[in-house]
Amino acid sequence: MKLATLSLLFGSAAAFAPSKVSQSTTALHETQGDLKELAAKLNPAIKFFDPLGLSDANFWGKSKEETIGFIREAEVKHGRIAMFAFVGYLANANGITFPWTMQLDGTPFPQGLSPPEAWDAISDSGKLQIFLFVGFLEFWREIASDTHYMKGGKIGYFPAFDSKYIPGGALDLYDPFGFNKNRSEEAKAAGLVKEINNGRLAMLGIFGFLSAAKIDGSVPSLTGIIPHYDGEFMAPFTTSIFPHV
């Protein structure tokens, strides 16, 4: 849960950082028409729903198509982080932790604490390591893709650490077991639709947990199940290196 909670918070901030790409567009960009077509597949009942008009926006002076690429990437990324956070919350709430020690000095993972309390119990050095690791993944996504997602690149793709970067081996976090290599483009597209819907549900789920923990009775179905939390979800260092922030 420690990694899941911070990934949710840090990933949210990093995903909304503007990327430094040029103004030109390509034929591979998604348009508002593509969004409407995708929306009908994602939710045939509601279909296209954009009350804030984000699909008509021009973030940081970029084109509408580049902005759509940014928004699409942000949703997939946030959905993945939320799925990780949701499962992590359930695991920690049921006393499931990694089998090894939390620190080199033998300190075990906290037991008997709620997921957010377990995060507060992590040392400053451990929290900073998580920040740095997630930050590096964000950095790698931005610089290592052949085509940036705001320039028509593949939404949700994460570039592999191939033998050019890891001598004698490769690490592909996007498709570590090679399941996607032999799938048809139709199957990949259908899988992405499922992933987006699951990610949206997970975002609602994890914020339901956080709301129930912070505001008693705010989620009636979770009353008496999620323990109350007196800390600050959006200030992950308040109990440690920045206690007065």
Secondary structure, DSSP 8 states (H G I E B T S, - for coil): -HHHHHHHHHHHHHHTS-----S---TT---HHHHHHHHHHH-TTT----TT-GGG--GGG--HHHHHHHHHHHHHHHHHHHHHHHHHHHHHHTT---SS-SSTT------SS-HHHHHHTS-HHHHHHHHHHHHHHHHHHHHH-SS-GGGT--TT----B-TTTSTT--B-SSSTT-TTTTS-HHHHHHHHHHHHHHHHHHHHHHHHHHHHHHSTTSSGGGTTTS----S-TT-TTTTTT-TT-
